[in-house]
């Protein structure tokens, strides 16, 4: 463990957040000899601390600080205080994730060019492409131990996958597998091999699934160059008269306000907390918040077009056994506007326990029909739809001056309205999911509306031109050279793939850029 850095040490890089972006960035910089202080709002839990019970785990890990929600999405009506389902702990949401690790398709880096004008969508091409990202994806897949890459085998298929695979083949789908997962499928890796325990969203008890909590963070600390401060909630980023950022004010575990000086500040608090921090850091020089000359901070919030399809059969499936999301159909991830929408979607196996099925999946009007479906829980199979949603300027994170968090800071309001393209995609995906289960003899099929968001993207987007976004192709803010964004909020568009692999690849690439710029005295 490294000795603590002095609060007045202005040679350090301060990283806010320790998840897939912040945790990887911290380790990559520490390995290069850069001094790093990581501020983590939550506590520290390791595999022996994870709880194999959904509600108890939710109480241990979930981010439940004050938030408000608006817009026409189901979440605003049913979960107004919980728009997102993310982790407040070392490792961030890399503790509570499925492990699906997919590269963007080439066309998804250039959505504006590929899809053309989509009314109401604020589409923009990324300032990078698949060729530029390929070597960074290679590094990310090696770091995460992604199955079906580097000669590593795929995971075995559980019953939930076997049901989905049979239905997929009946519909003529061909791109069906247990997917590319950041879960050890072989004995000779750095982590224990997957034990197929089930209920593995809550944190992998074996450490078989990658999380920055027990890989990158620990590796970074072992260098002596990384100090992680837990239960430290960033309040605002400070700057000098030249506009350069100089440090971060944060509330420590006792609720006392502290300040850590910094040479560079990297924001990696997810797509709600990151823009909230930039907006809360407004000053006379930056009255609209930091890095916000474009007015784009907080805008273009994306959460993927999601929904689930569950089916009941006349025989037991026990969908909860084995790896939760090791099962994917990729045939619909292509761009094919003849289906009535731009972009595509993945279909991935999913299962939740009974308490969460009752709490999050209840489609309201289903009433007794849904209750009897829960009686058939043992015979249930399920899939999750994850597709590219459209960025809209009006889908945004703003500060709610009426509601304050436990530190007295204005809470974030998360506003989201579905775009017509999102609705068309979801309805088409529901039809395909229902057809798939019908093809293998389902006695009942029910589509389930989206629950609190797990893939939160956009809000500090990358852009070639400073007027169109918040950061450049390296996640460096257009306005302030020593201020970076290091999480999924820098996504220009969302693509149809689960985002973690891309967040990790961007973090590895950003570490190279930051250390190089520091060595050259540019920041």
C-alpha positions in Angstrom: 0.0 0.0 0.0 1.4 3.4 -0.9 2.0 6.0 1.7 -0.7 8.7 1.6 -0.1 11.7 -0.6 -0.1 15.1 1.1 -3.3 17.1 0.5 -1.2 20.0 -0.8 0.8 17.8 -3.3 -0.1 19.4 -6.6 2.0 16.9 -8.6 -0.7 14.2 -8.4 -3.4 13.1 -10.8 -6.8 13.1 -9.0 -9.3 10.6 -10.4 -12.9 10.7 -9.2 -14.3 7.2 -9.3 -12.8 3.7 -9.3 -14.9 1.8 -11.8 -14.2 0.5 -15.3 -12.9 3.9 -16.4 -11.4 5.4 -13.3 -10.0 2.2 -11.8 -8.3 1.2 -15.0 -6.9 4.7 -15.6 -5.6 4.8 -12.0 -3.7 1.5 -12.5 -2.4 2.3 -15.9 -1.0 5.7 -14.7 0.4 4.1 -11.5 2.2 1.5 -13.6 3.8 4.4 -15.6 5.2 6.0 -12.4 2.5 8.7 -12.2 1.3 9.6 -8.6 -2.5 9.1 -8.4 -5.1 9.9 -5.7 -8.4 8.1 -6.4 -11.5 9.5 -4.6 -14.3 6.9 -4.2 -17.7 7.9 -2.8 -18.4 4.4 -1.6 -16.8 1.8 0.6 -14.5 -1.1 -0.2 -15.8 -4.7 -0.6 -14.0 -7.7 -2.0 -15.3 -11.1 -3.1 -15.5 -12.5 0.4 -17.8 -9.5 1.2 -20.3 -9.9 -1.7 -23.7 -11.2 -0.7 -25.5 -13.9 -2.8 -28.8 -12.3 -2.0 -30.2 -9.6 -4.3 -31.9 -7.3 -1.8 -29.1 -7.5 0.8 -26.6 -6.9 -1.9 -28.5 -4.0 -3.2 -28.4 -2.5 0.3 -24.6 -3.0 0.4 -23.6 -1.8 -3.1 -26.3 0.4 -4.7 -26.0 4.1 -5.2 -29.1 5.4 -3.5 -28.2 9.1 -2.9 -30.9 11.7 -3.6 -31.9 11.9 -7.3 -34.9 13.0 -9.2 -36.3 11.7 -12.5 -38.5 13.3 -15.2 -39.6 12.5 -18.7 -41.9 10.0 -20.3 -39.9 6.8 -19.6 -41.4 4.2 -17.3 -38.6 4.7 -14.8 -39.8 8.3 -14.0 -43.2 6.9 -13.1 -42.2 3.7 -11.2 -38.7 4.5 -9.8 -38.5 8.3 -9.5 -35.8 8.2 -6.9 -33.8 5.4 -8.6 -33.3 6.3 -12.3 -30.2 4.2 -12.4 -28.9 1.0 -10.8 -25.2 1.6 -10.3 -22.7 0.7 -7.6 -21.3 3.0 -4.9 -18.1 1.2 -3.9 -14.5 0.7 -5.0 -14.8 -0.9 -8.5 -18.0 1.0 -9.3 -20.4 -0.8 -11.5 -17.6 -3.2 -12.6 -18.6 -5.0 -9.3 -22.2 -5.5 -10.3 -22.1 -6.2 -14.1 -22.7 -9.2 -16.3 -19.3 -9.3 -17.9 -20.5 -9.0 -21.5 -17.5 -7.5 -23.4 -18.2 -6.6 -27.1 -16.4 -4.4 -29.5 -18.3 -1.7 -31.3 -19.0 -2.4 -35.0 -17.2 -0.1 -37.4 -20.4 1.7 -38.5 -21.3 2.5 -34.9 -18.4 5.0 -34.6 -19.9 7.0 -37.4 -23.6 7.0 -36.6 -24.4 10.5 -38.1 -22.8 9.5 -41.4 -24.3 6.0 -41.4 -27.8 6.8 -40.3 -28.2 10.2 -41.9 -30.6 12.7 -40.6 -32.9 11.2 -37.9 -35.4 13.9 -36.8 -35.1 14.8 -33.1 -31.8 12.9 -32.7 -28.6 14.8 -31.9 -26.3 12.3 -33.8 -22.6 13.0 -34.2 -19.7 10.9 -35.5 -17.1 9.9 -32.9 -13.8 11.6 -33.6 -12.2 8.0 -33.5 -13.0 4.8 -35.4 -12.6 1.1 -35.2 -9.2 1.0 -36.8 -7.8 3.4 -34.3 -9.4 1.6 -31.4 -8.4 -2.0 -32.4 -5.0 -2.1 -30.6 -6.7 -0.7 -27.4 -9.4 -3.2 -27.7 -6.7 -5.9 -27.9 -5.2 -4.6 -24.6 -8.6 -4.4 -22.9 -9.5 -8.0 -23.9 -6.3 -9.3 -22.5 -6.7 -7.3 -19.3 -10.3 -8.5 -18.8 -9.7 -12.1 -19.9 -12.5 -11.9 -22.4 -13.7 -15.3 -23.6 -13.5 -16.1 -27.3 -10.5 -13.8 -27.7 -6.8 -14.6 -27.5 -7.6 -18.3 -28.0 -9.6 -18.6 -24.8 -12.7 -20.8 -24.9 -16.3 -19.6 -24.4 -18.2 -20.4 -21.3 -20.6 -23.4 -21.1 -24.2 -22.7 -21.8 -26.8 -22.9 -19.0 -30.4 -23.9 -19.5 -31.5 -20.4 -20.1 -29.0 -20.2 -23.0 -30.0 -23.6 -24.3 -33.7 -22.5 -24.5 -32.6 -19.2 -26.2 -30.3 -21.0 -28.6 -33.0 -23.5 -29.7 -35.4 -20.6 -30.3 -32.8 -18.6 -32.2 -32.1 -21.5 -34.5 -35.8 -22.0 -35.1 -36.0 -18.4 -36.3 -32.9 -18.8 -38.6 -30.5 -16.8 -36.4 -26.9 -17.9 -36.8 -24.8 -15.5 -34.6 -25.7 -17.3 -31.3 -23.1 -18.2 -28.6 -22.3 -17.8 -24.9 -20.7 -14.6 -26.0 -17.5 -12.7 -25.2 -17.4 -12.4 -21.4 -14.9 -10.9 -19.0 -15.2 -14.1 -17.0 -12.4 -16.7 -16.7 -13.3 -19.7 -18.8 -9.9 -21.5 -18.4 -7.6 -22.5 -15.5 -4.4 -20.7 -16.4 -5.6 -17.1 -16.0 -4.9 -14.6 -13.3 -8.3 -15.2 -11.7 -10.2 -18.3 -10.6 -12.2 -20.0 -13.3 -16.0 -19.5 -13.4 -17.7 -21.9 -11.0 -21.2 -21.4 -12.6 -22.6 -20.4 -9.2 -25.5 -18.2 -10.5 -26.8 -14.9 -9.3 -23.5 -13.4 -10.3 -24.6 -9.9 -11.0 -24.1 -9.1 -7.3 -20.3 -9.4 -7.4 -18.5 -12.6 -8.3 -17.8 -14.6 -5.1 -14.9 -16.3 -6.9 -13.3 -13.3 -8.5 -13.7 -15.1 -11.8 -15.4 -12.1 -13.4 -13.3 -9.0 -13.9 -13.8 -6.0 -11.7 -11.4 -3.2 -11.2 -12.1 -3.6 -7.4 -9.8 -6.6 -7.1 -7.6 -6.4 -10.2 -6.6 -2.9 -11.4 -7.0 -1.1 -8.1 -4.9 -3.6 -6.2 -2.3 -3.7 -8.9 -2.1 0.1 -8.9 -1.7 0.2 -5.1 1.1 -2.4 -5.3 3.2 0.1 -7.2 3.2 2.6 -4.4 1.9 5.2 -6.8 -1.8 4.9 -6.1 -3.7 6.0 -3.0 -7.5 5.2 -2.8 -9.6 7.2 -0.4 -12.9 5.6 0.3 -16.1 7.2 1.3 -14.9 10.5 -0.2 -17.6 12.3 -2.1 -16.3 14.9 -4.6 -18.1 18.2 -4.2 -16.4 20.5 -6.7 -13.4 20.9 -8.9 -11.3 24.1 -8.3 -9.4 26.2 -10.8 -7.0 29.2 -10.8 -7.2 32.6 -12.5 -5.9 31.1 -15.7 -8.7 28.6 -15.9 -6.5 25.6 -15.1 -7.9 23.1 -12.6 -6.0 23.0 -9.4 -7.7 20.4 -7.1 -10.8 18.8 -5.9 -12.9 19.6 -2.8 -14.6 16.5 -1.3 -16.5 15.4 1.8 -14.7 12.7 3.7 -16.2 9.8 5.7 -17.0 12.2 8.6 -18.7 14.7 6.4 -15.8 17.2 6.7 -14.8 19.2 3.6 -11.3 18.4 2.4 -9.2 19.5 -0.5 -6.7 17.6 -2.6 -4.4 19.6 -4.9 -3.9 18.2 -8.4 -1.8 18.6 -11.5 -4.6 16.8 -13.5 -8.2 16.0 -12.7 -10.0 13.1 -14.3 -13.8 12.7 -13.8 -15.0 9.1 -13.8 -18.3 9.1 -11.8 -20.6 7.7 -14.4 -23.0 9.6 -16.7 -25.0 11.2 -13.9 -22.4 12.1 -11.3 -19.7 13.3 -13.8 -21.8 16.1 -15.4 -23.3 16.9 -12.0 -19.8 17.5 -10.6 -18.9 19.7 -13.6 -22.1 21.7 -13.2 -21.7 22.0 -9.4 -18.2 23.4 -10.0 -19.5 26.6 -11.7 -17.6 29.8 -10.8 -17.6 33.4 -12.0 -15.1 32.4 -14.7 -17.2 29.3 -15.7 -20.8 30.4 -14.8 -22.4 27.4 -16.6 -20.1 24.8 -15.0 -16.7 23.5 -16.0 -15.9 22.3 -19.6 -19.3 23.7 -20.7 -18.6 26.4 -23.2 -20.6 24.3 -25.7 -23.6 24.0 -23.3 -23.4 20.2 -23.9 -22.5 19.1 -20.3 -25.3 16.9 -19.1 -27.0 16.7 -22.5 -27.4 13.6 -24.8 -28.0 11.2 -22.0 -28.3 7.7 -23.3 -29.2 4.5 -21.5 -29.6 2.0 -24.3 -32.9 0.9 -25.6 -33.8 -1.9 -23.2 -36.6 -4.2 -22.2 -36.9 -7.9 -21.3 -38.8 -10.8 -22.6 -39.7 -13.6 -20.2 -41.3 -16.9 -21.1 -42.9 -19.7 -19.1 -42.5 -23.3 -20.2 -44.1 -26.6 -19.0 -40.8 -27.9 -17.7 -38.2 -26.4 -15.3 -35.6 -24.1 -16.8 -34.0 -22.7 -13.6 -32.7 -19.7 -15.5 -30.8 -18.5 -12.4 -28.3 -21.3 -12.6 -24.9 -20.7 -14.3 -23.6 -17.4 -15.6 -26.3 -14.8 -15.8 -25.7 -13.2 -19.3 -23.5 -15.8 -21.0 -25.8 -16.1 -24.0 -26.2 -13.7 -26.9 -27.8 -13.4 -30.4 -26.1 -10.8 -32.5 -28.0 -11.2 -35.8 -30.1 -8.1 -35.1 -27.2 -5.9 -34.1 -26.7 -4.8 -37.8 -27.9 -1.5 -39.2 -30.9 -2.3 -41.4 -33.5 0.5 -41.7 -36.0 -1.8 -43.5 -37.0 -3.0 -40.0 -38.3 0.5 -39.3 -35.4 1.9 -37.2 -31.8 2.8 -37.5 -29.1 0.9 -35.5 -29.5 -2.5 -34.0 -29.8 -4.5 -30.8 -28.4 -7.5 -29.0 -30.5 -10.2 -27.3 -28.8 -11.5 -24.2 -29.8 -14.1 -21.6 -30.8 -12.6 -18.3 -32.2 -13.8 -15.0 -33.2 -12.1 -11.8 -34.3 -13.6 -8.5 -37.9 -13.7 -7.3 -37.7 -10.5 -5.2 -36.3 -8.4 -8.1 -38.7 -10.1 -10.5 -41.6 -8.9 -8.4 -40.1 -5.4 -7.8 -38.6 -4.4 -11.1 -40.4 -6.5 -13.7 -44.0 -6.1 -12.6 -45.6 -4.6 -15.7 -48.4 -3.0 -13.7 -51.5 -3.8 -15.8 -50.6 -7.5 -16.0 -51.9 -8.0 -12.4 -53.0 -11.6 -11.7 -51.5 -12.9 -14.9 -48.0 -11.7 -13.8 -48.5 -13.1 -10.3 -49.3 -16.5 -11.7 -46.2 -16.2 -14.0 -44.1 -15.7 -10.8 -45.6 -19.0 -9.6 -43.9 -20.5 -12.7 -40.6 -19.0 -11.8 -38.8 -22.3 -11.9 -40.1 -22.9 -15.5 -39.1 -19.4 -16.7 -36.5 -18.3 -19.3 -35.5 -14.7 -19.9 -33.6 -12.4 -22.2 -32.6 -8.7 -22.1 -32.7 -6.5 -25.1 -29.9 -4.0 -25.4 -29.9 -1.6 -28.4 -28.6 1.7 -29.6 -30.8 4.6 -28.4 -30.7 8.0 -30.0 -28.9 10.9 -28.3 -31.2 13.8 -27.8 -30.2 17.2 -26.4 -33.3 17.3 -24.2 -32.3 14.0 -22.5 -30.1 15.5 -19.9 -28.8 15.7 -16.4 -29.5 19.0 -14.6 -29.1 20.2 -11.0 -32.3 20.2 -9.0 -32.0 23.2 -6.6 -35.1 22.0 -4.7 -33.5 18.7 -3.7 -30.2 18.3 -1.8 -28.2 15.3 -1.1 -26.7 14.4 2.3 -23.9 16.9 1.8 -26.2 19.8 0.9 -25.3 19.6 -2.8 -28.0 20.0 -5.4 -29.2 16.6 -6.5 -29.1 15.6 -10.2 -32.4 15.3 -12.1 -32.3 12.7 -14.8 -34.7 13.6 -17.7 -35.3 11.0 -20.4 -37.9 10.7 -23.2 -37.9 7.8 -25.6 -37.1 8.7 -29.2 -39.5 7.3 -31.8 -36.6 5.2 -33.0 -36.1 3.7 -29.5 -39.8 2.8 -29.4 -39.8 1.2 -32.8 -36.7 -0.8 -32.0 -38.1 -2.0 -28.6 -41.4 -3.1 -30.1 -39.6 -5.0 -32.9 -37.3 -6.7 -30.4 -40.3 -7.7 -28.2 -41.9 -9.4 -31.2 -38.7 -11.2 -32.1 -38.2 -12.3 -28.5 -41.7 -13.6 -28.2 -41.5 -15.4 -31.6 -38.2 -17.0 -30.4 -39.8 -18.5 -27.2 -43.0 -19.4 -29.0 -40.9 -21.4 -31.5 -39.7 -23.6 -28.6 -43.1 -24.2 -27.0 -43.5 -21.4 -24.4 -46.9 -21.5 -22.6 -46.8 -17.8 -22.0 -44.5 -14.9 -23.1 -44.5 -11.5 -21.7 -42.4 -8.5 -22.7 -41.3 -6.4 -19.7 -40.7 -2.6 -19.8 -37.3 -1.1 -19.0 -36.2 -1.0 -15.3 -33.6 1.4 -13.8 -30.8 2.1 -16.1 -27.6 0.2 -15.9 -25.8 1.5 -19.1 -25.6 5.2 -18.6 -23.9 7.0 -21.5 -23.3 10.4 -23.0 -23.6 13.7 -21.1 -20.0 14.7 -21.6 -19.6 13.6 -25.2 -16.5 13.4 -27.4 -16.5 15.7 -30.4 -14.1 16.8 -33.1 -15.4 20.4 -32.9 -15.5 22.0 -29.4 -19.0 23.5 -30.0 -20.5 20.0 -30.5 -19.4 18.3 -27.3 -17.4 18.4 -24.1 -14.1 16.5 -24.7 -11.8 15.7 -27.5 -10.8 12.2 -28.8 -8.7 11.6 -25.7 -11.4 12.6 -23.2 -9.5 15.9 -22.6 -12.0 18.7 -22.1 -12.0 21.2 -25.0 -12.0 24.1 -22.5 -9.4 23.1 -19.9 -6.3 21.2 -20.9 -5.7 19.4 -17.5 -9.3 18.3 -17.0 -10.4 14.9 -18.4 -13.5 12.7 -18.6 -12.7 9.0 -18.1 -16.0 7.1 -18.1 -19.0 6.3 -20.3 -20.2 9.9 -20.2 -17.7 10.6 -23.0 -19.5 8.3 -25.4 -20.6 10.3 -28.5 -23.2 7.6 -29.4 -24.1 4.4 -27.6 -23.8 1.6 -30.2 -25.7 -1.6 -29.5 -23.0 -3.3 -27.4 -22.6 -3.4 -23.6 -20.2 -0.5 -23.0 -17.6 -1.7 -20.4 -15.0 -3.1 -22.9 -15.0 0.3 -24.7 -14.8 2.2 -21.5 -11.7 0.1 -20.5 -10.1 0.4 -23.9 -10.5 4.2 -23.8 -9.1 4.4 -20.3 -5.9 2.5 -21.3 -5.5 4.8 -24.3 -6.2 7.9 -22.2 -3.5 6.9 -19.7 -1.0 6.8 -22.5 -2.0 10.2 -23.6 -2.0 11.8 -20.1 1.4 10.4 -19.1 2.9 11.5 -22.5 1.4 15.0 -22.1 2.7 15.2 -18.5 6.2 14.1 -19.6 6.2 16.8 -22.3 5.0 19.4 -19.8 1.8 20.1 -21.8 -0.4 19.6 -18.8 
